[in-house]
């Protein structure tokens, strides 16, 4: 019973914020332009500050686990390749196949990874998740473009790796993680005049990001593609986290590392999937529906999965 209450308090409040954000948008208390501006604020300032704060607080240099990092890289490359191959053979529409492959392998770790890891695993788990995010975000950028462009029928949507590399280098999340890792590695004591505003801004990151996540969705749009949506929900929220966690366990990964691998793969589809799929010539509407539905249901699947793994003594 104590495990249930612990997980309930760790997971459910985050998703309540998502639904509150959706309620705020439905009431027209914020418009689309404001939501877009708040999303940009979260990505460029608040979440990077949260990453930086989390890495320092959790002593990321001590939390670094090369096996976990290598497994995450390999597992996402394998998932992107296998899902692309399967959907290319089973779905007639290439636009829909691309949206399915992309939506089923790419996770929303930027918004959900840190708060979930901190609430369930504590500061050290949060620090390991922060490092993992710094690795998987650029990987997602590359794999996402490669997968979607491979299904696009328009030559204009072929990948531009020079542009992708520039985006990765300038990514605020990557910069914040690198700086945080340097500070912890060399045991640098930053003065309170710097850390105090960073901590305050970082503390705003997760709550506002959850509200923005909810405000970006409209449940009215989920009317078609029921069959594909059900398949995507099962793969993204059940099959992927189960398969990857089991594989990592069989490879000898335990404790916080295994928990981070589970949470990373169990997170819902990325919030930007719909927009990116549309821009790359794939089915943006289907990709958006996958994000919406997996986000709405992931609170249940993450709760159940975490409870099972905790009771099995896996982490």
C-alpha positions in Angstrom: 0.0 0.0 0.0 2.9 2.4 0.8 4.3 1.8 -2.7 1.0 2.7 -4.3 0.7 5.9 -2.3 4.3 6.8 -3.0 3.9 6.4 -6.8 0.5 8.1 -6.7 2.0 11.2 -5.1 5.0 11.1 -7.5 3.2 10.6 -10.8 -0.5 11.8 -10.6 0.2 15.5 -9.7 2.2 16.0 -12.8 -0.6 14.8 -15.0 -3.2 16.8 -13.1 -1.2 19.9 -14.2 -1.4 18.6 -17.8 -5.2 18.4 -17.6 -5.4 21.8 -15.8 -3.5 23.3 -18.7 -6.0 21.7 -21.1 -8.8 23.2 -19.0 -7.2 26.7 -19.1 -7.0 26.6 -22.9 -10.6 25.4 -23.3 -11.7 28.3 -21.2 -9.7 30.6 -23.5 -7.8 32.1 -20.6 -4.8 31.9 -22.9 -4.6 32.0 -26.7 -2.4 30.0 -29.1 0.1 32.7 -29.3 0.6 32.9 -25.6 0.9 29.1 -25.4 3.6 29.2 -28.1 5.5 31.9 -26.2 5.3 30.1 -22.9 6.5 26.9 -24.6 9.5 28.8 -26.0 10.2 30.3 -22.5 10.2 26.8 -21.0 12.5 25.4 -23.7 15.0 28.2 -23.8 15.2 29.3 -20.1 13.2 27.4 -17.5 13.9 23.8 -18.4 17.6 24.4 -19.0 17.8 26.0 -15.6 16.0 23.0 -14.1 18.5 20.6 -15.9 21.5 22.7 -14.6 20.1 22.7 -11.0 19.2 19.0 -11.1 22.7 18.0 -12.3 24.4 20.1 -9.6 22.1 18.9 -6.8 22.4 15.3 -7.8 26.1 15.4 -8.4 25.9 14.2 -12.0 29.6 13.3 -12.2 29.0 10.6 -9.6 25.7 9.5 -11.3 27.2 9.0 -14.7 26.7 5.4 -16.0 28.2 4.7 -19.4 26.3 1.4 -19.7 23.0 3.3 -19.3 24.0 5.9 -21.9 25.2 3.4 -24.4 22.0 1.3 -23.9 19.8 4.3 -24.5 21.6 5.2 -27.7 21.5 1.6 -29.0 17.9 1.0 -28.0 16.5 4.1 -29.7 18.5 3.5 -32.9 17.2 -0.1 -32.9 13.6 1.0 -32.2 13.6 3.6 -34.9 15.0 1.1 -37.5 12.7 -1.8 -36.5 9.5 0.3 -36.3 10.3 1.9 -39.6 10.8 -1.5 -41.3 7.6 -2.9 -39.8 5.3 0.0 -40.6 6.8 0.4 -44.1 5.6 -3.2 -44.8 2.2 -3.1 -42.9 0.8 0.4 -43.6 -0.1 1.4 -47.2 0.1 5.2 -46.6 3.8 6.2 -46.4 2.8 9.5 -44.7 0.9 7.5 -42.0 3.8 4.9 -41.7 6.3 7.7 -41.0 4.1 9.3 -38.4 3.6 5.9 -36.7 7.3 5.0 -36.6 8.3 8.4 -35.3 5.5 8.6 -32.7 6.3 5.1 -31.3 10.0 5.5 -30.7 10.4 9.2 -29.7 9.7 10.0 -26.1 8.7 13.3 -24.4 11.6 13.1 -22.0 12.4 16.8 -22.0 9.1 17.8 -20.3 8.4 14.6 -18.3 11.8 13.0 -17.7 13.2 15.2 -15.0 10.1 15.6 -12.8 9.2 11.9 -13.0 12.8 10.8 -12.2 13.1 13.3 -9.3 9.7 12.4 -7.8 10.3 8.6 -8.0 14.1 8.2 -7.8 15.3 11.3 -5.9 18.1 13.8 -6.7 20.6 11.2 -7.9 18.0 9.6 -10.3 17.1 13.1 -11.5 20.8 13.8 -12.3 21.2 10.6 -14.2 18.0 11.4 -16.2 19.3 14.9 -16.9 22.5 13.4 -18.4 20.4 10.9 -20.4 18.3 13.7 -21.8 21.4 15.5 -23.0 22.3 12.3 -24.9 18.9 11.3 -26.3 17.6 14.8 -27.4 20.2 15.2 -30.1 19.8 11.6 -31.0 16.0 12.2 -31.3 16.7 15.1 -33.6 18.8 13.1 -36.0 16.7 9.9 -35.9 13.4 11.9 -36.2 14.5 13.6 -39.3 16.0 10.5 -40.9 12.8 8.4 -40.1 10.3 11.0 -41.4 12.4 11.9 -44.4 12.6 8.3 -45.4 8.9 8.1 -45.7 8.4 11.5 -47.4 7.7 11.5 -51.1 9.1 15.0 -51.5 12.8 15.5 -52.2 12.7 18.8 -50.4 12.3 16.9 -47.1 15.6 15.1 -47.3 17.7 15.5 -44.1 20.1 18.5 -43.9 22.7 17.2 -41.4 24.6 20.5 -41.3 21.4 22.2 -40.1 20.7 19.4 -37.6 24.3 19.7 -36.2 24.0 23.4 -35.7 20.7 23.0 -33.9 22.2 20.5 -31.5 25.2 22.7 -30.7 22.9 25.7 -30.0 20.3 23.6 -28.1 19.8 25.3 -24.6 19.3 21.8 -23.0 22.6 20.6 -24.3 24.4 23.8 -23.2 22.8 23.7 -19.7 23.7 20.0 -19.2 27.3 20.6 -20.3 27.8 23.5 -17.9 26.2 21.6 -15.1 28.5 18.6 -15.7 31.5 20.9 -15.7 30.5 22.5 -12.4 30.1 19.2 -10.7 33.1 17.5 -12.2 35.4 20.3 -11.0 33.5 20.8 -7.8 32.9 24.5 -8.5 31.0 26.4 -5.8 28.8 29.0 -7.5 27.8 32.0 -5.5 24.2 32.4 -4.4 23.8 35.5 -6.6 24.0 33.0 -9.5 22.4 29.9 -8.0 19.4 31.6 -6.4 17.9 32.9 -9.6 18.8 29.7 -11.5 17.0 27.6 -8.8 14.0 29.9 -8.8 13.7 29.8 -12.6 14.3 26.0 -12.6 11.6 25.4 -10.1 9.1 27.1 -12.4 10.1 24.8 -15.3 8.3 21.6 -14.7 4.9 23.0 -13.5 4.7 25.5 -16.4 5.9 22.9 -18.9 3.1 20.6 -17.8 0.5 23.3 -18.1 1.8 24.2 -21.6 1.7 20.5 -22.6 -1.9 20.3 -21.7 -2.8 23.6 -23.4 -1.4 22.5 -26.7 -3.8 19.6 -27.0 -7.4 19.4 -28.3 -9.3 16.1 -27.7 -11.8 17.1 -30.5 -9.2 16.2 -33.1 -9.1 12.5 -32.2 -11.8 11.1 -34.5 -10.1 9.2 -37.2 -7.3 6.7 -37.3 -8.7 4.7 -34.3 -7.0 1.5 -35.3 -3.5 3.1 -35.8 -3.9 5.1 -32.6 -4.6 1.9 -30.6 -1.6 0.2 -32.1 0.6 3.2 -31.4 -0.6 3.4 -27.8 0.2 -0.2 -27.2 3.6 0.0 -28.7 4.7 3.3 -27.1 3.3 2.8 -23.6 3.5 -1.0 -23.2 5.6 -2.9 -25.7 8.5 -0.5 -25.9 9.1 0.1 -22.2 8.6 -3.6 -21.4 11.0 -4.8 -24.1 13.7 -2.3 -23.4 13.6 -2.6 -19.6 13.7 -6.4 -19.9 16.6 -6.2 -22.3 18.5 -3.9 -20.1 17.9 -6.1 -17.1 19.2 -9.2 -19.0 22.3 -7.2 -19.8 23.0 -6.6 -16.2 21.7 -3.0 -15.7 20.1 -2.5 -12.3 19.0 0.2 -9.8 18.7 3.8 -10.9 20.0 3.1 -14.3 17.3 0.6 -15.1 14.7 2.9 -13.7 15.8 5.7 -15.9 15.7 3.4 -18.9 12.2 2.4 -18.1 11.0 6.0 -17.5 12.7 7.2 -20.7 11.0 4.6 -22.9 7.7 4.8 -20.9 7.2 8.5 -21.5 4.5 9.5 -24.1 5.3 10.5 -27.6 7.1 13.9 -28.1 4.9 17.0 -28.0 6.5 18.3 -31.2 5.8 15.1 -33.2 2.8 16.5 -35.0 4.4 19.7 -36.2 7.6 17.9 -37.2 5.8 15.2 -39.1 3.8 17.7 -41.0 6.9 19.8 -41.9 8.6 16.6 -43.1 5.8 15.6 -45.4 4.2 12.9 -43.2 0.8 12.7 -41.4 1.0 15.5 -38.9 -2.6 14.9 -37.7 -2.0 11.3 -36.9 1.3 12.1 -35.1 -0.5 14.8 -33.0 -3.2 12.3 -32.1 -0.6 9.7 -31.0 1.0 12.4 -28.8 -2.3 13.4 -27.3 -3.5 9.9 -26.5 -0.2 8.6 -25.2 0.1 11.6 -22.9 -3.4 11.2 -21.6 -2.9 7.5 -20.8 0.8 7.4 -19.8 -0.1 8.4 -16.2 -1.8 5.1 -15.9 0.8 2.9 -17.7 3.8 4.6 -15.9 2.1 4.1 -12.5 1.3 0.4 -13.2 4.8 -0.3 -14.7 6.6 1.5 -11.9 4.6 -0.4 -9.2 5.3 -3.8 -10.8 9.0 -3.1 -11.2 9.3 -1.8 -7.6 7.5 -4.8 -6.2 9.7 -7.1 -8.2 12.7 -5.4 -6.6 14.0 -4.3 -10.0 14.5 -0.8 -8.7 
